[in-house]
């Protein structure tokens, strides 16, 4: 059985968790770019790491006061992340990441697109806000054959992964 550390990261980077989001989950300051923090925040949703998500909101967001709503979001049925683009901001301490996220609710798969804004203070990147597009869109079902690559991005055949 593969441990979580040596399994592919849930952020769909095609890196192992230990080489991708785990170091950032241990120490958020280790994210050197906004995209790394965004991927770690998504991965935290899949791993149910509510505290990490709360602590990586910018302090001005008062995330502690919204902890219950954040926990409810984190505990959703998240399934896939696609990074569309990463852009620099107006200075070295601002950056943007546009992504598509997929989740399941009431047995239906949905997606949304967000352009997130990140700021760096005291050497740490924080999520501050985002502009959401196309929320939520039902995702058309695709027929996946048993021998097709798994849709979760694990690199395994569907029948040996999510289709088991």
C-alpha positions in Angstrom: 0.0 0.0 0.0 1.3 3.4 -0.9 1.6 6.0 1.9 0.1 9.4 1.4 3.6 11.0 1.3 4.8 8.9 -1.7 1.4 9.0 -3.5 0.8 11.6 -6.2 -0.2 14.9 -4.7 -3.9 15.7 -4.6 -3.3 19.0 -6.3 -2.7 17.1 -9.6 0.8 18.4 -10.1 2.1 15.0 -11.0 4.6 15.2 -8.1 4.5 13.2 -4.9 2.8 14.7 -1.9 6.1 14.8 0.0 7.7 16.7 -2.9 4.8 19.1 -3.5 2.2 20.2 -0.9 3.4 18.4 2.3 6.3 20.8 3.0 3.8 23.7 2.6 1.3 22.1 4.9 4.0 21.7 7.5 5.3 25.3 7.0 3.2 27.7 4.8 6.3 30.0 4.5 7.9 27.3 2.3 5.6 28.3 -0.6 7.8 30.5 -2.8 5.1 31.3 -5.3 1.4 31.9 -5.2 0.6 28.8 -7.3 2.4 26.6 -4.7 0.2 28.0 -1.9 -3.0 27.7 -4.1 -2.2 24.1 -4.8 -1.5 23.4 -1.2 -4.8 25.1 -0.2 -6.7 22.9 -2.7 -4.9 19.8 -1.5 -5.8 20.8 2.0 -9.5 20.6 1.0 -9.0 17.1 -0.3 -7.1 16.1 2.9 -9.6 17.9 5.2 -6.9 20.2 6.7 -9.2 23.0 7.8 -6.7 24.7 10.0 -4.2 25.1 7.2 -6.8 26.7 5.0 -7.8 29.1 7.8 -4.2 30.0 8.6 -3.3 30.8 4.9 -6.1 33.4 4.5 -4.7 36.9 4.8 -5.2 38.2 8.3 -7.5 41.0 7.0 -10.0 38.3 5.9 -10.7 37.4 9.6 -10.9 33.7 8.6 -11.2 32.6 12.2 -14.6 34.2 12.4 -15.7 32.2 9.4 -14.2 28.9 10.6 -17.4 26.9 10.5 -18.2 28.0 6.9 -14.6 27.3 5.8 -14.7 23.8 7.5 -18.0 23.1 5.6 -16.3 24.0 2.3 -13.1 22.0 3.1 -15.2 19.0 4.0 -16.9 19.0 0.6 -16.3 16.2 -2.0 -13.4 17.8 -4.0 -12.1 15.8 -6.9 -9.8 17.7 -9.3 -7.8 20.8 -9.8 -6.6 22.3 -13.1 -4.3 25.4 -12.9 -5.1 27.6 -15.9 -2.5 30.3 -15.4 -0.3 32.1 -12.9 0.5 35.8 -13.2 2.5 38.4 -11.4 0.7 41.2 -9.7 1.4 44.9 -9.6 4.5 44.3 -7.4 6.7 41.4 -6.2 4.3 40.8 -3.3 1.2 40.1 -5.3 0.2 37.3 -7.6 -2.8 35.7 -9.3 -3.7 32.1 -10.0 -6.6 31.1 -12.2 -7.8 27.6 -11.7 -10.7 25.2 -12.3 -11.9 23.1 -9.3 -14.2 20.1 -9.4 -16.4 18.8 -6.7 -19.4 16.4 -6.3 -22.6 17.4 -4.6 -25.8 15.4 -4.5 -24.2 12.8 -6.8 -23.6 15.4 -9.5 -20.2 16.7 -10.5 -19.7 20.5 -10.7 -16.8 22.8 -11.5 -16.0 26.5 -11.1 -13.3 28.8 -12.3 -11.6 31.3 -10.0 -8.9 33.9 -10.3 -7.4 34.1 -6.9 -5.3 37.0 -5.6 -2.4 36.3 -3.2 -0.2 38.7 -1.3 3.1 38.1 0.5 3.8 39.6 3.9 6.8 38.8 6.1 8.0 36.1 3.7 4.6 34.2 3.5 2.0 34.1 0.8 -1.6 34.5 1.8 -4.9 34.1 -0.1 -6.7 37.4 0.1 -9.6 37.2 -2.4 -10.7 35.9 -5.7 -13.1 36.5 -8.6 -15.3 33.5 -9.4 -16.5 32.7 -12.9 -19.1 30.1 -14.0 -20.2 28.9 -10.6 -21.3 26.1 -10.4 -21.4 24.4 -13.8 -22.6 20.8 -14.0 -19.9 18.7 -15.6 -21.1 16.5 -18.4 -20.6 12.8 -17.6 -17.9 11.1 -19.6 -17.8 7.4 -20.0 -14.6 6.1 -18.7 -13.5 2.6 -19.7 -12.1 0.2 -17.1 -8.7 0.2 -18.8 -8.6 4.0 -19.3 -6.4 6.2 -17.2 -8.2 7.2 -14.0 -9.8 10.6 -14.0 -8.3 11.5 -10.6 -4.8 11.8 -12.2 -3.2 9.0 -10.2 -1.7 7.5 -13.4 -3.4 4.1 -12.6 -6.0 2.4 -14.7 -9.6 3.4 -13.7 -10.5 -0.1 -12.6 -7.5 -0.2 -10.2 -8.2 3.2 -8.7 -11.5 5.1 -8.5 -13.4 2.5 -10.4 -12.6 -0.2 -7.9 
